[in-house]
Amino acid sequence: MDKRLFFLINMAQHRMFKFADTQCEQRLGIPVTQAAALMFIAKNEGCLQKTLSQALGLNNSAVTGLVGRMQKNGIIERKGCAEDGRASRLFLSDEGKNKLPILYPL
């Protein structure tokens, strides 16, 4: 198979992600990765941070930073897990819930 095909697919994927990121930033004030995490948390309210990491295909340290930024933006709340003191459970804040009607049509 022509190696150029993989290059073109990669370029298309990069441009689509860039477009989606720009749209999320303009309409919601958050990057597309936070938008994806927001949608996952909305469907899995109270999920473990580790579960979000698996769902997004990111390593634990990347998700720790992502969750910290989302918490700083006021769109989620992080609470300790009752079963495991080392784990965190994630919940949408009111601000996060207000972004969902704008996010889903995107």
VMD Tcl script that builds the backbone (N, CA, C; Angstrom):
set m [mol new atoms 318]
animate dup $m
set s [atomselect $m all]
$s set {name element resname resid chain x y z} {
  {N N MET 1 A 0.853 -1.181 0.000}
  {CA C MET 1 A 0.000 0.000 0.000}
  {C C MET 1 A 0.896 1.240 0.000}
  {N N ASP 2 A 0.446 2.243 -0.647}
  {CA C ASP 2 A 1.196 3.490 -0.751}
  {C C ASP 2 A 1.325 4.152 0.626}
  {N N LYS 3 A 2.548 4.450 1.037}
  {CA C LYS 3 A 2.796 5.094 2.330}
  {C C LYS 3 A 2.183 6.487 2.380}
  {N N ARG 4 A 1.986 7.076 1.249}
  {CA C ARG 4 A 1.397 8.408 1.197}
  {C C ARG 4 A -0.041 8.392 1.736}
  {N N LEU 5 A -0.737 7.295 1.570}
  {CA C LEU 5 A -2.099 7.178 2.079}
  {C C LEU 5 A -2.125 7.390 3.593}
  {N N PHE 6 A -1.186 6.776 4.307}
  {CA C PHE 6 A -1.139 6.936 5.755}
  {C C PHE 6 A -0.811 8.372 6.150}
  {N N PHE 7 A 0.036 9.000 5.377}
  {CA C PHE 7 A 0.352 10.411 5.606}
  {C C PHE 7 A -0.900 11.262 5.437}
  {N N LEU 8 A -1.660 11.013 4.386}
  {CA C LEU 8 A -2.874 11.793 4.126}
  {C C LEU 8 A -3.935 11.552 5.199}
  {N N ILE 9 A -4.061 10.312 5.631}
  {CA C ILE 9 A -5.018 10.002 6.709}
  {C C ILE 9 A -4.611 10.729 7.985}
  {N N ASN 10 A -3.324 10.718 8.290}
  {CA C ASN 10 A -2.820 11.403 9.474}
  {C C ASN 10 A -3.079 12.905 9.386}
  {N N MET 11 A -2.844 13.494 8.227}
  {CA C MET 11 A -3.086 14.926 8.042}
  {C C MET 11 A -4.574 15.266 8.199}
  {N N ALA 12 A -5.438 14.421 7.643}
  {CA C ALA 12 A -6.885 14.651 7.765}
  {C C ALA 12 A -7.314 14.568 9.229}
  {N N GLN 13 A -6.800 13.578 9.952}
  {CA C GLN 13 A -7.143 13.422 11.362}
  {C C GLN 13 A -6.680 14.641 12.154}
  {N N HIS 14 A -5.484 15.110 11.870}
  {CA C HIS 14 A -4.941 16.279 12.572}
  {C C HIS 14 A -5.797 17.518 12.316}
  {N N ARG 15 A -6.192 17.727 11.065}
  {CA C ARG 15 A -7.012 18.908 10.733}
  {C C ARG 15 A -8.408 18.826 11.348}
  {N N MET 16 A -8.987 17.627 11.380}
  {CA C MET 16 A -10.306 17.459 12.001}
  {C C MET 16 A -10.238 17.757 13.495}
  {N N PHE 17 A -9.196 17.250 14.152}
  {CA C PHE 17 A -9.034 17.506 15.583}
  {C C PHE 17 A -8.847 18.988 15.844}
  {N N LYS 18 A -8.028 19.642 15.028}
  {CA C LYS 18 A -7.775 21.076 15.180}
  {C C LYS 18 A -9.074 21.874 15.019}
  {N N PHE 19 A -9.883 21.501 14.014}
  {CA C PHE 19 A -11.166 22.171 13.786}
  {C C PHE 19 A -12.089 21.969 14.997}
  {N N ALA 20 A -12.198 20.728 15.478}
  {CA C ALA 20 A -13.057 20.444 16.629}
  {C C ALA 20 A -12.581 21.202 17.864}
  {N N ASP 21 A -11.272 21.266 18.053}
  {CA C ASP 21 A -10.716 21.978 19.198}
  {C C ASP 21 A -11.045 23.465 19.127}
  {N N THR 22 A -10.923 24.046 17.935}
  {CA C THR 22 A -11.231 25.466 17.747}
  {C C THR 22 A -12.703 25.741 18.037}
  {N N GLN 23 A -13.583 24.875 17.541}
  {CA C GLN 23 A -15.019 25.050 17.773}
  {C C GLN 23 A -15.361 24.968 19.260}
  {N N CYS 24 A -14.771 24.004 19.952}
  {CA C CYS 24 A -15.021 23.870 21.394}
  {C C CYS 24 A -14.517 25.089 22.156}
  {N N GLU 25 A -13.347 25.554 21.791}
  {CA C GLU 25 A -12.789 26.744 22.447}
  {C C GLU 25 A -13.693 27.957 22.234}
  {N N GLN 26 A -14.160 28.153 20.999}
  {CA C GLN 26 A -14.976 29.326 20.683}
  {C C GLN 26 A -16.355 29.256 21.335}
  {N N ARG 27 A -16.972 28.099 21.292}
  {CA C ARG 27 A -18.353 27.991 21.782}
  {C C ARG 27 A -18.474 27.680 23.262}
  {N N LEU 28 A -17.485 26.969 23.808}
  {CA C LEU 28 A -17.585 26.533 25.202}
  {C C LEU 28 A -16.500 27.089 26.119}
  {N N GLY 29 A -15.415 27.547 25.516}
  {CA C GLY 29 A -14.305 28.040 26.320}
  {C C GLY 29 A -13.439 26.937 26.900}
  {N N ILE 30 A -13.567 25.722 26.360}
  {CA C ILE 30 A -12.745 24.595 26.804}
  {C C ILE 30 A -12.222 23.849 25.577}
  {N N PRO 31 A -11.064 23.201 25.709}
  {CA C PRO 31 A -10.540 22.422 24.580}
  {C C PRO 31 A -11.325 21.129 24.368}
  {N N VAL 32 A -11.139 20.529 23.211}
  {CA C VAL 32 A -11.903 19.346 22.831}
  {C C VAL 32 A -11.648 18.161 23.762}
  {N N THR 33 A -10.454 18.042 24.312}
  {CA C THR 33 A -10.171 16.941 25.241}
  {C C THR 33 A -11.004 17.079 26.507}
  {N N GLN 34 A -11.150 18.305 27.002}
  {CA C GLN 34 A -12.008 18.527 28.163}
  {C C GLN 34 A -13.467 18.269 27.811}
  {N N ALA 35 A -13.853 18.606 26.591}
  {CA C ALA 35 A -15.229 18.354 26.149}
  {C C ALA 35 A -15.512 16.854 26.128}
  {N N ALA 36 A -14.557 16.061 25.628}
  {CA C ALA 36 A -14.725 14.606 25.601}
  {C C ALA 36 A -14.840 14.057 27.025}
  {N N ALA 37 A -13.993 14.547 27.917}
  {CA C ALA 37 A -14.045 14.114 29.312}
  {C C ALA 37 A -15.368 14.521 29.956}
  {N N LEU 38 A -15.836 15.707 29.635}
  {CA C LEU 38 A -17.105 16.200 30.178}
  {C C LEU 38 A -18.259 15.289 29.764}
  {N N MET 39 A -18.272 14.880 28.494}
  {CA C MET 39 A -19.337 13.984 28.023}
  {C C MET 39 A -19.257 12.623 28.706}
  {N N PHE 40 A -18.037 12.111 28.896}
  {CA C PHE 40 A -17.890 10.817 29.566}
  {C C PHE 40 A -18.368 10.899 31.011}
  {N N ILE 41 A -17.975 11.951 31.717}
  {CA C ILE 41 A -18.377 12.108 33.115}
  {C C ILE 41 A -19.892 12.285 33.213}
  {N N ALA 42 A -20.491 12.993 32.254}
  {CA C ALA 42 A -21.946 13.180 32.263}
  {C C ALA 42 A -22.669 11.840 32.173}
  {N N LYS 43 A -22.144 10.923 31.376}
  {CA C LYS 43 A -22.779 9.608 31.229}
  {C C LYS 43 A -22.383 8.640 32.333}
  {N N ASN 44 A -21.306 8.958 33.054}
  {CA C ASN 44 A -20.789 8.081 34.109}
  {C C ASN 44 A -20.517 8.884 35.372}
  {N N GLU 45 A -21.524 9.608 35.814}
  {CA C GLU 45 A -21.395 10.490 36.981}
  {C C GLU 45 A -20.854 9.712 38.182}
  {N N GLY 46 A -19.823 10.269 38.810}
  {CA C GLY 46 A -19.202 9.621 39.959}
  {C C GLY 46 A -18.150 8.583 39.571}
  {N N CYS 47 A -17.738 8.597 38.303}
  {CA C CYS 47 A -16.743 7.623 37.847}
  {C C CYS 47 A -15.392 7.896 38.511}
  {N N LEU 48 A -14.578 6.873 38.550}
  {CA C LEU 48 A -13.231 7.025 39.064}
  {C C LEU 48 A -12.368 7.715 38.022}
  {N N GLN 49 A -11.386 8.440 38.489}
  {CA C GLN 49 A -10.454 9.111 37.594}
  {C C GLN 49 A -9.741 8.079 36.715}
  {N N LYS 50 A -9.467 6.912 37.284}
  {CA C LYS 50 A -8.821 5.822 36.562}
  {C C LYS 50 A -9.691 5.354 35.384}
  {N N THR 51 A -11.003 5.329 35.567}
  {CA C THR 51 A -11.925 4.921 34.509}
  {C C THR 51 A -11.929 5.936 33.374}
  {N N LEU 52 A -11.869 7.212 33.718}
  {CA C LEU 52 A -11.781 8.258 32.695}
  {C C LEU 52 A -10.496 8.099 31.894}
  {N N SER 53 A -9.421 7.786 32.570}
  {CA C SER 53 A -8.140 7.570 31.911}
  {C C SER 53 A -8.236 6.466 30.867}
  {N N GLN 54 A -8.853 5.365 31.230}
  {CA C GLN 54 A -9.026 4.240 30.303}
  {C C GLN 54 A -9.929 4.612 29.138}
  {N N ALA 55 A -11.016 5.328 29.419}
  {CA C ALA 55 A -11.972 5.694 28.374}
  {C C ALA 55 A -11.369 6.633 27.337}
  {N N LEU 56 A -10.527 7.565 27.789}
  {CA C LEU 56 A -9.924 8.532 26.874}
  {C C LEU 56 A -8.623 8.029 26.253}
  {N N GLY 57 A -8.120 6.901 26.745}
  {CA C GLY 57 A -6.877 6.360 26.225}
  {C C GLY 57 A -5.672 7.200 26.594}
  {N N LEU 58 A -5.728 7.815 27.771}
  {CA C LEU 58 A -4.631 8.647 28.262}
  {C C LEU 58 A -4.016 7.992 29.492}
  {N N ASN 59 A -2.742 8.279 29.733}
  {CA C ASN 59 A -2.122 7.714 30.932}
  {C C ASN 59 A -2.611 8.479 32.168}
  {N N ASN 60 A -2.392 7.879 33.316}
  {CA C ASN 60 A -2.920 8.438 34.568}
  {C C ASN 60 A -2.422 9.853 34.856}
  {N N SER 61 A -1.153 10.128 34.579}
  {CA C SER 61 A -0.631 11.464 34.869}
  {C C SER 61 A -1.256 12.512 33.945}
  {N N ALA 62 A -1.522 12.151 32.691}
  {CA C ALA 62 A -2.179 13.084 31.771}
  {C C ALA 62 A -3.598 13.399 32.249}
  {N N VAL 63 A -4.297 12.394 32.738}
  {CA C VAL 63 A -5.668 12.609 33.224}
  {C C VAL 63 A -5.666 13.398 34.524}
  {N N THR 64 A -4.657 13.215 35.349}
  {CA C THR 64 A -4.556 14.011 36.573}
  {C C THR 64 A -4.467 15.490 36.223}
  {N N GLY 65 A -3.642 15.829 35.243}
  {CA C GLY 65 A -3.531 17.218 34.789}
  {C C GLY 65 A -4.823 17.707 34.156}
  {N N LEU 66 A -5.440 16.861 33.333}
  {CA C LEU 66 A -6.700 17.208 32.672}
  {C C LEU 66 A -7.788 17.501 33.704}
  {N N VAL 67 A -7.917 16.626 34.679}
  {CA C VAL 67 A -8.930 16.802 35.727}
  {C C VAL 67 A -8.638 18.062 36.543}
  {N N GLY 68 A -7.386 18.328 36.813}
  {CA C GLY 68 A -7.023 19.544 37.541}
  {C C GLY 68 A -7.434 20.798 36.788}
  {N N ARG 69 A -7.191 20.798 35.476}
  {CA C ARG 69 A -7.590 21.958 34.657}
  {C C ARG 69 A -9.106 22.087 34.585}
  {N N MET 70 A -9.802 20.971 34.482}
  {CA C MET 70 A -11.265 21.009 34.438}
  {C C MET 70 A -11.841 21.513 35.757}
  {N N GLN 71 A -11.219 21.102 36.845}
  {CA C GLN 71 A -11.654 21.563 38.167}
  {C C GLN 71 A -11.387 23.067 38.297}
  {N N LYS 72 A -10.246 23.513 37.822}
  {CA C LYS 72 A -9.904 24.938 37.859}
  {C C LYS 72 A -10.876 25.755 37.007}
  {N N ASN 73 A -11.317 25.187 35.870}
  {CA C ASN 73 A -12.309 25.842 35.010}
  {C C ASN 73 A -13.713 25.803 35.604}
  {N N GLY 74 A -13.889 25.065 36.683}
  {CA C GLY 74 A -15.182 25.015 37.370}
  {C C GLY 74 A -16.212 24.136 36.706}
  {N N ILE 75 A -15.786 23.180 35.856}
  {CA C ILE 75 A -16.779 22.350 35.166}
  {C C ILE 75 A -16.956 20.967 35.788}
  {N N ILE 76 A -16.039 20.580 36.667}
  {CA C ILE 76 A -16.210 19.323 37.398}
  {C C ILE 76 A -15.810 19.513 38.848}
  {N N GLU 77 A -16.209 18.535 39.646}
  {CA C GLU 77 A -15.814 18.483 41.049}
  {C C GLU 77 A -15.179 17.127 41.289}
  {N N ARG 78 A -14.102 17.128 42.025}
  {CA C ARG 78 A -13.394 15.894 42.358}
  {C C ARG 78 A -13.627 15.628 43.839}
  {N N LYS 79 A -14.103 14.419 44.143}
  {CA C LYS 79 A -14.354 14.037 45.534}
  {C C LYS 79 A -13.642 12.722 45.818}
  {N N GLY 80 A -13.197 12.570 47.044}
  {CA C GLY 80 A -12.535 11.337 47.439}
  {C C GLY 80 A -13.482 10.152 47.361}
  {N N CYS 81 A -12.925 9.002 47.074}
  {CA C CYS 81 A -13.701 7.763 46.990}
  {C C CYS 81 A -13.835 7.167 48.390}
  {N N ALA 82 A -15.044 6.790 48.767}
  {CA C ALA 82 A -15.285 6.232 50.095}
  {C C ALA 82 A -14.629 4.856 50.257}
  {N N GLU 83 A -14.567 4.083 49.160}
  {CA C GLU 83 A -14.006 2.735 49.229}
  {C C GLU 83 A -12.476 2.726 49.194}
  {N N ASP 84 A -11.888 3.724 48.527}
  {CA C ASP 84 A -10.429 3.776 48.366}
  {C C ASP 84 A -9.981 5.223 48.567}
  {N N GLY 85 A -9.306 5.482 49.662}
  {CA C GLY 85 A -8.890 6.842 49.994}
  {C C GLY 85 A -7.919 7.455 48.996}
  {N N ARG 86 A -7.255 6.628 48.175}
  {CA C ARG 86 A -6.303 7.137 47.185}
  {C C ARG 86 A -6.990 7.561 45.893}
  {N N ALA 87 A -8.209 7.086 45.665}
  {CA C ALA 87 A -8.914 7.326 44.401}
  {C C ALA 87 A -9.808 8.559 44.484}
  {N N SER 88 A -10.110 9.126 43.302}
  {CA C SER 88 A -11.020 10.276 43.212}
  {C C SER 88 A -12.200 9.939 42.319}
  {N N ARG 89 A -13.353 10.412 42.709}
  {CA C ARG 89 A -14.566 10.277 41.889}
  {C C ARG 89 A -14.874 11.638 41.286}
  {N N LEU 90 A -15.397 11.617 40.057}
  {CA C LEU 90 A -15.607 12.855 39.302}
  {C C LEU 90 A -17.090 13.114 39.093}
  {N N PHE 91 A -17.483 14.366 39.303}
  {CA C PHE 91 A -18.871 14.799 39.168}
  {C C PHE 91 A -18.907 16.106 38.390}
  {N N LEU 92 A -19.978 16.320 37.649}
  {CA C LEU 92 A -20.158 17.586 36.946}
  {C C LEU 92 A -20.577 18.659 37.935}
  {N N SER 93 A -20.044 19.838 37.754}
  {CA C SER 93 A -20.510 20.992 38.518}
  {C C SER 93 A -21.711 21.572 37.772}
  {N N ASP 94 A -22.343 22.567 38.362}
  {CA C ASP 94 A -23.457 23.226 37.668}
  {C C ASP 94 A -22.975 23.846 36.355}
  {N N GLU 95 A -21.782 24.429 36.376}
  {CA C GLU 95 A -21.200 25.022 35.166}
  {C C GLU 95 A -20.992 23.962 34.086}
  {N N GLY 96 A -20.516 22.792 34.486}
  {CA C GLY 96 A -20.331 21.696 33.542}
  {C C GLY 96 A -21.646 21.232 32.953}
  {N N LYS 97 A -22.667 21.137 33.790}
  {CA C LYS 97 A -24.002 20.730 33.313}
  {C C LYS 97 A -24.563 21.756 32.339}
  {N N ASN 98 A -24.268 23.039 32.556}
  {CA C ASN 98 A -24.758 24.092 31.663}
  {C C ASN 98 A -24.097 24.041 30.288}
  {N N LYS 99 A -22.911 23.468 30.199}
  {CA C LYS 99 A -22.204 23.373 28.920}
  {C C LYS 99 A -22.725 22.230 28.047}
  {N N LEU 100 A -23.349 21.230 28.645}
  {CA C LEU 100 A -23.788 20.051 27.894}
  {C C LEU 100 A -24.761 20.358 26.758}
  {N N PRO 101 A -25.789 21.205 26.947}
  {CA C PRO 101 A -26.702 21.475 25.821}
  {C C PRO 101 A -26.010 22.137 24.627}
  {N N ILE 102 A -24.925 22.845 24.868}
  {CA C ILE 102 A -24.163 23.457 23.782}
  {C C ILE 102 A -23.214 22.427 23.170}
  {N N LEU 103 A -22.670 21.557 24.019}
  {CA C LEU 103 A -21.672 20.591 23.579}
  {C C LEU 103 A -22.258 19.480 22.716}
  {N N TYR 104 A -23.380 18.908 23.105}
  {CA C TYR 104 A -23.910 17.744 22.389}
  {C C TYR 104 A -24.171 18.011 20.901}
  {N N PRO 105 A -24.722 19.142 20.503}
  {CA C PRO 105 A -24.904 19.364 19.061}
  {C C PRO 105 A -23.590 19.454 18.269}
  {N N LEU 106 A -22.500 19.849 18.941}
  {CA C LEU 106 A -21.218 19.932 18.257}
  {C C LEU 106 A -20.763 18.569 17.813}
}
mol reanalyze $m
mol bondsrecalc $m
mol representation Tube
mol addrep $m
